[in-house]
Amino acid sequence: MFGIGERTGNIPVEAMVFEYAQLRGTLDGMDTTAITDLVRYYEQQVGYTMPPQTPFAGANFNVTRAGIHADGLLKNEEIYNIFDTGKFLNRPPLVNINQASGAAGIAHWINSSYGLKGDKQVNKHSDIVAYIKAWVDSEYESGRVAEIGGQEIHNKINEFMTER
């Protein structure tokens, strides 16, 4: 699983599952969301920290930092996502916020983090997105180099809501 242990060219089991599905055109009843459940188990019960770049399983799988990709995700996820990762892995695409995420990245982050759907979603022109983007821009103009953490964004959302 997950490419852990001695490697001699063997493919990790989770990658084999998707290769199998591509070659056969079917999952033959396999529940691919179990991959994400296994990651949680490894991390919470075994104490193993999954390397973030691990395909299908790492924290950085299916995460973008680029506003152009986030904008594409907002408009048509099928164009920017390798497959329906929400359906097959219970892991929708995510956006990490930094100086390149733009308003679209912030809008996608808010929608994903708060589970906003349909007419409840914010878009890149929403007041709350503009508020957070102005703060993000000022952070990087002041010399910040690290990504913006989720808790920081939650705090800014609370601050915005309190001021309204």
C-alpha positions as a printed NumPy array, in Angstrom:
array([[  0.   ,   0.   ,   0.   ],
       [  1.048,   3.562,  -0.759],
       [  4.518,   2.54 ,  -1.922],
       [  5.692,   1.995,   1.663],
       [  8.66 ,  -0.291,   2.195],
       [ 11.304,  -1.716,  -0.069],
       [ 10.623,  -0.809,  -3.667],
       [ 11.872,  -2.742,  -6.685],
       [  9.602,  -1.301,  -9.329],
       [  6.4  ,  -2.668,  -7.818],
       [  3.384,  -0.472,  -8.312],
       [  1.454,   0.536,  -5.158],
       [ -1.862,  -1.283,  -4.769],
       [ -3.925,   1.912,  -5.055],
       [ -2.317,   2.704,  -8.405],
       [ -3.016,  -0.854,  -9.588],
       [ -6.701,  -0.379,  -8.811],
       [ -6.95 ,   2.535, -11.235],
       [ -4.742,   0.869, -13.852],
       [ -7.034,  -2.156, -13.664],
       [-10.107,   0.026, -14.119],
       [ -8.53 ,   1.77 , -17.112],
       [ -7.54 ,  -1.479, -18.791],
       [-10.763,  -3.368, -18.048],
       [-13.203,  -0.473, -18.214],
       [-14.701,  -1.518, -14.893],
       [-13.869,  -1.561, -11.209],
       [-15.592,  -4.93 , -10.829],
       [-17.184,  -3.81 ,  -7.578],
       [-14.065,  -2.357,  -5.933],
       [-14.785,   0.53 ,  -3.568],
       [-12.036,   2.986,  -4.426],
       [-13.02 ,   5.331,  -1.591],
       [-11.456,   2.713,   0.705],
       [ -8.089,   4.126,  -0.413],
       [ -8.85 ,   7.4  ,   1.38 ],
       [-10.186,   5.485,   4.386],
       [ -6.926,   3.521,   4.525],
       [ -4.889,   6.732,   4.441],
       [ -6.822,   8.011,   7.452],
       [ -6.324,   4.682,   9.212],
       [ -2.569,   4.712,   8.579],
       [ -2.283,   8.258,   9.864],
       [ -4.629,   8.025,  12.851],
       [ -4.134,   4.45 ,  14.038],
       [ -0.7  ,   3.424,  12.801],
       [  0.886,   6.852,  13.246],
       [  2.361,   6.887,   9.756],
       [  2.517,  10.271,   8.054],
       [  1.823,   9.882,   4.369],
       [  4.318,  11.794,   2.212],
       [  2.289,  14.678,   0.764],
       [  3.27 ,  13.924,  -2.845],
       [  2.036,  10.298,  -2.732],
       [ -0.264,   9.674,  -5.731],
       [ -3.947,   9.168,  -4.826],
       [ -3.151,   9.296,  -1.089],
       [ -0.893,  12.226,  -0.141],
       [ -2.169,  15.55 ,   1.139],
       [ -1.006,  17.326,  -2.02 ],
       [ -2.729,  14.926,  -4.404],
       [ -5.279,  16.834,  -6.447],
       [ -4.336,  20.223,  -4.981],
       [ -3.575,  23.281,  -7.059],
       [ -2.064,  26.584,  -6.069],
       [ -2.668,  28.344,  -9.375],
       [ -5.602,  30.693,  -9.796],
       [ -6.047,  29.752, -13.45 ],
       [ -6.614,  26.12 , -12.496],
       [ -8.949,  27.093,  -9.67 ],
       [-10.901,  29.217, -12.138],
       [-11.152,  26.201, -14.423],
       [-12.363,  24.058, -11.535],
       [-15.089,  26.609, -10.806],
       [-16.186,  26.667, -14.446],
       [-15.871,  22.991, -15.393],
       [-14.148,  20.561, -13.041],
       [-13.905,  17.865, -15.722],
       [-11.36 ,  19.927, -17.643],
       [ -8.97 ,  20.366, -14.707],
       [ -9.412,  17.201, -12.695],
       [ -7.861,  13.909, -13.8  ],
       [-11.056,  12.031, -12.9  ],
       [-13.943,  12.509, -10.494],
       [-11.8  ,  12.312,  -7.376],
       [-14.772,  13.24 ,  -5.21 ],
       [-16.64 ,  10.177,  -6.421],
       [-13.779,   7.685,  -6.618],
       [-11.637,   8.754,  -3.663],
       [-13.98 ,  10.912,  -1.607],
       [-11.416,  13.674,  -2.198],
       [-12.631,  16.617,  -4.251],
       [ -9.994,  18.865,  -5.817],
       [ -8.599,  21.465,  -3.447],
       [ -6.821,  24.794,  -3.692],
       [ -4.05 ,  25.949,  -1.378],
       [ -4.018,  29.707,  -1.033],
       [ -0.901,  31.673,  -1.901],
       [  0.053,  34.72 ,  -3.963],
       [ -0.895,  32.955,  -7.219],
       [ -4.294,  31.57 ,  -6.18 ],
       [ -6.246,  34.669,  -7.108],
       [ -9.913,  35.299,  -6.454],
       [-10.932,  32.047,  -8.157],
       [ -8.709,  30.047,  -5.817],
       [-10.193,  31.747,  -2.791],
       [-13.748,  31.193,  -4.054],
       [-13.037,  27.51 ,  -4.699],
       [-11.422,  27.169,  -1.264],
       [-14.469,  28.688,   0.467],
       [-16.93 ,  26.568,  -1.515],
       [-14.974,  23.365,  -0.84 ],
       [-14.238,  24.064,   2.81 ],
       [-17.816,  24.994,   3.68 ],
       [-19.523,  22.531,   1.336],
       [-21.359,  25.29 ,  -0.529],
       [-23.42 ,  24.067,  -3.489],
       [-25.594,  25.65 ,  -6.15 ],
       [-26.871,  29.138,  -5.386],
       [-25.111,  29.074,  -1.986],
       [-21.676,  29.13 ,  -3.65 ],
       [-19.523,  32.21 ,  -3.712],
       [-17.841,  33.251,  -6.938],
       [-14.658,  35.149,  -7.62 ],
       [-16.596,  38.442,  -7.643],
       [-18.22 ,  37.94 ,  -4.215],
       [-17.582,  40.556,  -1.524],
       [-16.151,  37.999,   0.877],
       [-13.715,  36.778,  -1.794],
       [-12.591,  40.356,  -2.51 ],
       [-12.094,  40.943,   1.217],
       [ -9.947,  37.848,   1.647],
       [ -8.027,  38.447,  -1.578],
       [ -7.109,  41.971,  -0.45 ],
       [ -5.763,  40.504,   2.781],
       [ -3.856,  37.722,   0.944],
       [ -2.33 ,  40.274,  -1.434],
       [ -1.241,  42.485,   1.471],
       [  0.359,  39.505,   3.214],
       [  2.565,  38.747,   0.212],
       [  3.295,  42.404,  -0.493],
       [  4.59 ,  42.596,   3.09 ],
       [  7.074,  39.792,   2.423],
       [  5.216,  36.63 ,   3.324],
       [  6.51 ,  33.539,   1.517],
       [  4.508,  30.713,   3.144],
       [  1.087,  29.541,   1.976],
       [ -1.953,  30.838,   3.795],
       [ -3.241,  28.274,   6.272],
       [ -6.838,  27.17 ,   6.469],
       [ -7.309,  28.506,   9.972],
       [ -6.129,  31.924,   8.831],
       [ -8.774,  31.973,   6.125],
       [-11.465,  30.802,   8.546],
       [-10.441,  33.657,  10.842],
       [-10.716,  36.175,   7.987],
       [-14.14 ,  34.826,   7.047],
       [-15.272,  35.249,  10.664],
       [-13.823,  38.758,  10.704],
       [-15.686,  39.595,   7.485],
       [-18.961,  38.193,   8.838],
       [-18.547,  40.099,  12.125],
       [-17.998,  43.396,  10.296],
       [-21.175,  42.97 ,   8.264]])
